[in-house]
Amino acid sequence: MSDIFSRIEHSRTADEVVQQIESLILEGVLRTGDRLPGERELARRFEVSRPILRDALKTLEGRGLLTTRPGGGTHVADVIGQLFTKPVTDLISMHRKAATDYLEYRREIEAVAAEYAARRATSDDLALLDRIMARMDEAHRTGNFDDEAEIDVEFHHAICECAHNIILLHTLRSCYRLLSDGVFQNRLLVFNVPGAREALLSQHRAIYAAIKAGDPAAARQAAMDHITHVERTMAEAERSGDWQRVSRLRLMQRSEAGDSEPARKRS
């Protein structure tokens, strides 16, 4: 974090410290749970007095942007989680149609994010995507489903960061939070469909390649194709699960009724 805080240039007031930290949170540089440097170190980086820094941190905490943990320092508060309140997430998790609507929404909004990313991604953005893709390739190679699913979400996070649009960033982060919180319990089912992991990796590579090539149209289409595939694969996984459930019940029932089967045939 040594380079993200810059010295206060003018009157060195608490308001300017507040504005700089607010901007870092809004732009997605500081994320939920990130710990700020200690008071002495942070005051040194801003080149302000510790009383001014304390006033700034107190203001930010009062606005719900920072939280102080006893003995654990100052952290960025869970501002993303508040976009979907618990009553809303509970409703979403209980209604089957919500998963379909979720993917429909993501297909359109991620297409925009990928298009913007192809237009706006900086060399540093692309370097971050390079690292994420390398980790995704490794998780795929080792067959670690959990890691692969988590990196999948991280990849999409990075794309919306590359789009450099604050509203897109926080809207999509709140959507991905539903996945991380397990609101859609069937997300890992996708990885169990034969050939799905290979297809998903190929689609992520297509999005990545289009953004690196600076091709907005290709990036948009690759993002839409990816979510459409996820939608179809999830439907297939759910149908397959239903088939397996029904087949298992039939087998159990007929095994239990096995002794009476010949009697019915004789009658």
C-alpha positions in Angstrom: 0.0 0.0 0.0 3.1 2.3 0.1 2.2 4.1 -3.1 -1.6 4.5 -2.9 -1.6 7.3 -0.3 -0.1 10.7 -1.4 0.9 13.7 0.6 -1.7 16.4 1.2 -0.5 19.3 -0.9 -2.4 22.3 0.4 -3.9 23.2 3.8 -3.3 19.7 5.2 -6.8 19.5 6.7 -8.8 16.5 7.8 -11.3 17.1 4.9 -8.5 16.5 2.3 -7.5 13.2 4.0 -11.2 12.2 4.0 -11.6 13.0 0.3 -8.5 11.0 -0.7 -9.5 7.9 1.3 -13.1 8.2 0.0 -11.7 8.3 -3.6 -9.6 5.2 -3.0 -12.6 3.3 -1.8 -14.9 4.6 -4.5 -12.4 3.7 -7.3 -12.0 0.2 -5.9 -8.3 0.6 -4.8 -9.2 0.0 -1.2 -11.6 -2.9 -0.9 -13.7 -4.4 1.8 -11.6 -5.7 4.7 -8.4 -3.9 3.6 -6.4 -2.8 6.6 -5.0 0.8 6.6 -1.5 1.4 7.8 -1.1 2.3 11.5 -1.8 5.9 12.6 1.8 7.0 12.7 2.7 5.5 9.3 -0.5 6.9 7.7 0.1 10.4 9.0 3.7 10.2 7.7 2.5 9.2 4.2 -0.1 12.0 4.1 2.3 14.4 5.7 -0.3 15.6 8.2 -0.4 15.7 12.0 -1.8 12.7 13.9 -4.7 14.8 15.3 -5.7 15.7 11.8 -5.5 12.1 10.7 -7.6 11.0 13.7 -10.3 13.5 12.8 -10.4 12.2 9.3 -10.6 8.6 10.3 -13.3 9.4 12.8 -15.3 11.1 10.1 -14.9 8.1 7.7 -15.9 5.7 10.5 -19.0 7.9 11.2 -20.0 7.6 7.5 -19.7 3.8 7.7 -16.7 3.6 5.3 -14.1 2.5 7.9 -14.4 0.3 10.9 -12.0 0.0 13.9 -11.4 -3.4 15.4 -10.0 -3.4 19.0 -6.4 -4.4 18.7 -6.9 -5.1 15.0 -6.4 -1.7 13.4 -8.6 0.2 11.0 -10.2 -1.6 8.0 -12.4 -0.7 5.1 -16.0 -1.4 6.1 -18.3 -3.9 4.3 -19.8 -1.2 2.1 -20.5 -3.6 -0.8 -22.6 -6.0 1.2 -25.0 -3.2 2.0 -26.1 -2.9 -1.6 -28.1 -6.2 -1.1 -29.5 -6.2 2.4 -30.0 -9.6 4.1 -33.8 -9.6 3.6 -33.2 -9.2 -0.2 -30.5 -11.8 -0.4 -32.8 -14.2 1.5 -35.6 -13.6 -0.9 -33.2 -14.1 -3.9 -31.9 -17.4 -2.5 -35.5 -18.8 -2.0 -36.8 -18.0 -5.5 -35.6 -20.1 -8.4 -36.3 -17.4 -11.0 -33.8 -15.1 -9.4 -30.9 -17.2 -10.6 -32.2 -16.8 -14.2 -32.7 -13.1 -13.8 -29.3 -12.8 -12.2 -27.5 -14.3 -15.2 -29.7 -12.3 -17.6 -28.6 -9.1 -15.9 -24.9 -10.2 -15.8 -24.9 -11.1 -19.5 -25.8 -7.5 -20.4 -23.8 -5.6 -17.8 -20.7 -7.7 -18.2 -20.8 -7.2 -21.9 -20.6 -3.4 -21.3 -17.8 -3.9 -18.7 -15.7 -6.0 -21.1 -16.3 -3.5 -23.9 -15.1 -0.6 -21.7 -12.2 -2.7 -20.5 -11.0 -3.3 -24.0 -11.1 0.5 -24.6 -9.7 1.6 -21.3 -7.4 -1.0 -19.7 -4.0 0.3 -18.8 -0.7 -1.6 -18.9 -1.1 -2.1 -15.1 -4.6 -3.4 -15.6 -3.4 -5.9 -18.2 -0.5 -7.0 -15.9 -3.1 -7.8 -13.2 -5.2 -9.8 -15.7 -2.0 -11.7 -16.8 -1.5 -12.8 -13.2 -5.1 -13.8 -12.7 -5.1 -15.9 -15.9 -1.9 -17.6 -14.9 -3.5 -18.6 -11.6 -6.7 -19.7 -13.4 -4.6 -21.9 -15.7 -2.8 -23.5 -12.7 -6.1 -24.1 -10.8 -7.5 -25.8 -14.0 -4.4 -27.9 -14.3 -4.5 -29.2 -10.7 -8.3 -29.7 -10.9 -9.0 -27.7 -7.8 -12.7 -26.8 -8.2 -13.0 -24.4 -5.3 -9.9 -22.4 -6.3 -11.1 -22.4 -9.9 -14.5 -21.0 -8.9 -13.0 -18.3 -6.7 -10.5 -17.2 -9.4 -13.4 -17.1 -11.8 -15.1 -14.5 -9.7 -11.8 -12.6 -9.2 -11.3 -12.6 -13.0 -14.7 -10.9 -13.5 -13.9 -8.5 -10.7 -10.7 -7.5 -12.5 -12.5 -6.9 -15.8 -15.0 -4.4 -14.2 -12.0 -2.7 -12.6 -10.4 -2.4 -16.0 -13.6 -0.7 -17.3 -12.8 2.3 -15.1 -16.5 3.1 -14.4 -17.3 3.5 -10.7 -21.0 2.6 -11.0 -20.2 -0.6 -13.0 -17.5 -1.5 -10.5 -19.7 -1.4 -7.4 -22.8 -2.8 -9.1 -20.9 -5.8 -10.4 -19.1 -6.3 -7.1 -22.4 -6.5 -5.4 -23.5 -9.1 -7.9 -20.4 -11.2 -7.4 -20.9 -10.9 -3.7 -24.0 -13.0 -4.1 -21.8 -15.8 -5.4 -19.2 -15.5 -2.7 -21.9 -15.6 0.0 -23.4 -18.8 -1.5 -26.8 -17.2 -2.4 -26.7 -19.3 -5.5 -25.9 -22.8 -4.1 -25.7 -24.4 -7.6 -22.7 -22.4 -8.8 -20.2 -25.3 -8.4 -22.6 -27.6 -10.3 -21.3 -26.0 -13.5 -17.9 -27.5 -12.9 -19.3 -31.0 -12.7 -20.9 -31.0 -16.2 -18.6 -32.9 -18.6 -16.4 -30.6 -20.6 -17.7 -27.5 -18.7 -14.3 -26.6 -17.1 -12.5 -26.7 -20.4 -15.3 -24.6 -22.0 -15.2 -22.0 -19.2 -11.4 -21.7 -19.4 -11.6 -21.2 -23.2 -14.3 -18.5 -22.7 -12.3 -16.7 -20.1 -9.3 -16.7 -22.4 -11.4 -15.3 -25.2 -12.5 -12.4 -23.1 -8.9 -11.8 -21.8 -7.5 -12.0 -25.4 -10.0 -9.4 -26.7 -9.3 -7.0 -23.9 -5.6 -7.3 -24.4 -6.0 -6.8 -28.1 -8.1 -3.7 -27.5 -11.0 -5.1 -29.4 -14.3 -3.8 -27.8 -16.7 -5.6 -30.1 -14.9 -8.9 -29.6 -14.7 -8.4 -25.8 -18.4 -7.6 -25.6 -19.4 -10.7 -27.6 -17.0 -13.0 -25.7 -18.5 -11.8 -22.4 -22.1 -12.4 -23.6 -21.2 -15.8 -25.0 -19.6 -16.8 -21.7 -22.7 -15.9 -19.6 -25.0 -17.6 -22.1 -22.9 -20.7 -21.8 -23.0 -20.6 -18.0 -26.8 -20.2 -18.1 -27.2 -23.2 -20.3 -24.8 -25.3 -18.3 -26.4 -24.5 -15.0 -29.8 -25.5 -16.5 -28.3 -28.7 -17.7 -26.7 -29.4 -14.3 -30.0 -28.8 -12.6 -31.8 -31.1 -15.0 -29.2 -33.8 -14.5 -29.4 -33.5 -10.7 -33.2 -33.9 -10.9 -32.8 -36.9 -13.1 -30.4 -38.5 -10.7 -32.7 -37.7 -7.8 -35.7 -39.3 -9.5 -33.6 -42.3 -10.6 -32.4 -42.9 -7.1 -35.9 -42.7 -5.6 -37.1 -45.2 -8.2 -34.3 -47.6 -7.4 -35.0 -47.3 -3.7 -38.7 -47.8 -4.1 -38.3 -50.8 -6.4 -35.7 -52.4 -4.2 -38.0 -52.1 -1.2 -40.9 -53.5 -3.2 -38.9 -56.2 -4.8 -40.6 -59.1 -2.9 -44.0 -58.1 -4.0 -43.1 -57.6 -7.7 -43.5 -61.3 -8.7 -46.9 -61.5 -6.9 -48.2 -58.6 -9.0 -47.0 -60.2 -12.2 -48.7 -63.6 -11.3 -52.0 -61.8 -10.6 
